[in-house]
Amino acid sequence: MKAFDYVEPSTLAEAVAALAKGGGRERIVALAGGQDLLSEMQDHLVEPGTVVSLNRIDGLAHVRSDAGGLSVGARASLAEVARDEGVRTGWTALAEAAASVGSPQIRSQATVGGNLCQRPRCIYYRNEHALCLKKGGQECFAEGGLNHANAILGGGPSFIVHPSDLAPALVALDATVRITGPEGGRVEVLEGLFTLPSEGEVTRETSLEPGELITSVEVPAPAAGVRSTYLKFQERASFDFALSSVALALGVVEGRINHARICLGGVAPVPWRCERTEQLLVGEAPGEELFARAALDALEEAEPLEHNGYKVPLTQGLLRKALRSLT
Ligand SMILES: Cc1cc2nc3c(=O)[nH]c(=O)nc-3n(C[C@H](O)[C@H](O)[C@H](O)COP(=O)(O)OP(=O)(O)OC[C@H]3O[C@@H](n4cnc5c(N)ncnc54)[C@H](O)[C@@H]3O)c2cc1C
């Protein structure tokens, strides 16, 4: 790891000011739990001149819920989110997603903000010797290479998948994020924070500007009768990223579905919302025939690469299982 300066501001304003001094995007970086950033630095994927720790700033680590909704500070740990009773009952998909991340040690250090802003796990991106598109190169090596874990939806020119488990759950729960930066504060719908490689800068996954920090995630209270779940398929039984996951929030009133949000993880460069499939479900009576149609619809645009065609039936199966479990 290259030598770097380390600063520990005690206020958000100081942190933003320190980050804003960065000329290039990765010269000055924020550090939260370090579960992603430190391995990126060890592997020479990022070589910052200055690391700005967020860990001494007060007021960023809360997990607070009431009848109006849920507010989670960017520095709240995944372990706290997973065990919070209010989250487990009101926003179950989020608790399940947080509980599915890595190991207990990782969850105790990893934060919500860091989880949403972590970088891709594609083997080519993580290999310091492979100058892929994500690192300013000319080619996505996964497209014609080892791509069993890569995107089947929304891919191109880069075929990474978004690695966060929290992101699909929070999108399905209609979350917004509070952001603070050199220009002040703003609130953004979480879904809009993530950018496809074909739309934004291919070397980034979010629309955050240099110096901007996520300060909290806000989730509305679920409407009456709406429940949620997060199902994840990983290659090894624990300690692994999603090869596919489904976050589902669903409401059923008088035998008919009246609310549906579906967001897929592990299959696209962004958390992949299935709005058309949601519309297909609303107004219908739950049942196996409907679930099968929804599963086909959600994956209709899938374009698998050479080694990841298995993700199509896998994700369809996860979605059917999630629908069954909430009805
Ligand atoms: C062995 C292993 C297994 C893992 N398994 C999973 C898994 O199954 N699912 C999963 O989702 N993740 C997994 N992870 C990744 C890890 O859990 C997440 O990356 C973690 O949540 C990152 O949080 P952090 O606080 O440690 O972030 P850091 O490593 O400190 O930061 C990560 C990135 O986010 C930026 N950042 C941090 N906080 C903010 C903020 N408030 N605003 C803006 N930018 C910010 C940093 O600058 C950095 O670029 C795994 C990691 C390891 C090492």
PDBQT file of the ligand as one rigid body, heavy atoms in Angstrom, charges set to zero:
ROOT
HETATM    1  C1  LIG A 401     -14.946 -10.864   2.449  1.00  0.00    +0.000 C 
HETATM    2  C2  LIG A 401     -15.960  -9.825   2.099  1.00  0.00    +0.000 A 
HETATM    3  C3  LIG A 401     -17.261 -10.209   1.816  1.00  0.00    +0.000 A 
HETATM    4  C4  LIG A 401     -18.221  -9.268   1.495  1.00  0.00    +0.000 A 
HETATM    5  N1  LIG A 401     -19.497  -9.678   1.207  1.00  0.00    +0.000 NA
HETATM    6  C5  LIG A 401     -20.417  -8.768   0.874  1.00  0.00    +0.000 A 
HETATM    7  C6  LIG A 401     -21.750  -9.156   0.550  1.00  0.00    +0.000 A 
HETATM    8  O1  LIG A 401     -22.112 -10.326   0.603  1.00  0.00    +0.000 OA
HETATM    9  N2  LIG A 401     -22.635  -8.169   0.225  1.00  0.00    +0.000 N 
HETATM   10  C7  LIG A 401     -22.288  -6.849   0.171  1.00  0.00    +0.000 A 
HETATM   11  O2  LIG A 401     -23.146  -6.018  -0.113  1.00  0.00    +0.000 OA
HETATM   12  N3  LIG A 401     -21.030  -6.460   0.449  1.00  0.00    +0.000 NA
HETATM   13  C8  LIG A 401     -20.100  -7.374   0.783  1.00  0.00    +0.000 A 
HETATM   14  N4  LIG A 401     -18.837  -6.985   1.080  1.00  0.00    +0.000 N 
HETATM   15  C9  LIG A 401     -18.460  -5.618   0.903  1.00  0.00    +0.000 C 
HETATM   16  C10 LIG A 401     -18.600  -4.806   2.185  1.00  0.00    +0.000 C 
HETATM   17  O3  LIG A 401     -19.538  -5.301   3.027  1.00  0.00    +0.000 OA
HETATM   18  C11 LIG A 401     -19.135  -3.489   1.825  1.00  0.00    +0.000 C 
HETATM   19  O4  LIG A 401     -18.260  -2.978   0.925  1.00  0.00    +0.000 OA
HETATM   20  C12 LIG A 401     -19.204  -2.597   3.068  1.00  0.00    +0.000 C 
HETATM   21  O5  LIG A 401     -20.550  -2.354   3.423  1.00  0.00    +0.000 OA
HETATM   22  C13 LIG A 401     -18.522  -1.322   2.802  1.00  0.00    +0.000 C 
HETATM   23  O6  LIG A 401     -18.760  -0.465   3.874  1.00  0.00    +0.000 OA
HETATM   24  P1  LIG A 401     -17.548   0.229   4.582  1.00  0.00    +0.000 P 
HETATM   25  O7  LIG A 401     -18.139   1.107   5.606  1.00  0.00    +0.000 OA
HETATM   26  O8  LIG A 401     -16.558  -0.764   5.044  1.00  0.00    +0.000 OA
HETATM   27  O9  LIG A 401     -16.991   1.116   3.368  1.00  0.00    +0.000 OA
HETATM   28  P2  LIG A 401     -15.523   1.591   3.044  1.00  0.00    +0.000 P 
HETATM   29  O10 LIG A 401     -14.703   0.441   2.615  1.00  0.00    +0.000 OA
HETATM   30  O11 LIG A 401     -15.000   2.461   4.126  1.00  0.00    +0.000 OA
HETATM   31  O12 LIG A 401     -15.860   2.501   1.775  1.00  0.00    +0.000 OA
HETATM   32  C14 LIG A 401     -16.312   1.913   0.571  1.00  0.00    +0.000 C 
HETATM   33  C15 LIG A 401     -16.472   3.028  -0.479  1.00  0.00    +0.000 C 
HETATM   34  O13 LIG A 401     -17.571   3.866  -0.124  1.00  0.00    +0.000 OA
HETATM   35  C16 LIG A 401     -17.148   5.224   0.019  1.00  0.00    +0.000 C 
HETATM   36  N5  LIG A 401     -17.940   5.747   1.138  1.00  0.00    +0.000 N 
HETATM   37  C17 LIG A 401     -18.000   5.260   2.398  1.00  0.00    +0.000 A 
HETATM   38  N6  LIG A 401     -18.901   5.947   3.111  1.00  0.00    +0.000 NA
HETATM   39  C18 LIG A 401     -19.430   6.873   2.283  1.00  0.00    +0.000 A 
HETATM   40  C19 LIG A 401     -20.436   7.879   2.439  1.00  0.00    +0.000 A 
HETATM   41  N7  LIG A 401     -21.074   8.071   3.595  1.00  0.00    +0.000 N 
HETATM   42  N8  LIG A 401     -20.741   8.649   1.370  1.00  0.00    +0.000 NA
HETATM   43  C20 LIG A 401     -20.104   8.474   0.192  1.00  0.00    +0.000 A 
HETATM   44  N9  LIG A 401     -19.150   7.545  -0.024  1.00  0.00    +0.000 NA
HETATM   45  C21 LIG A 401     -18.826   6.746   1.022  1.00  0.00    +0.000 A 
HETATM   46  C22 LIG A 401     -15.653   5.141   0.295  1.00  0.00    +0.000 C 
HETATM   47  O14 LIG A 401     -14.986   6.322  -0.102  1.00  0.00    +0.000 OA
HETATM   48  C23 LIG A 401     -15.267   3.954  -0.568  1.00  0.00    +0.000 C 
HETATM   49  O15 LIG A 401     -15.131   4.355  -1.910  1.00  0.00    +0.000 OA
HETATM   50  C24 LIG A 401     -17.867  -7.897   1.447  1.00  0.00    +0.000 A 
HETATM   51  C25 LIG A 401     -16.555  -7.498   1.748  1.00  0.00    +0.000 A 
HETATM   52  C26 LIG A 401     -15.618  -8.440   2.069  1.00  0.00    +0.000 A 
HETATM   53  C27 LIG A 401     -14.224  -7.982   2.396  1.00  0.00    +0.000 C 
ENDROOT
TORSDOF 0
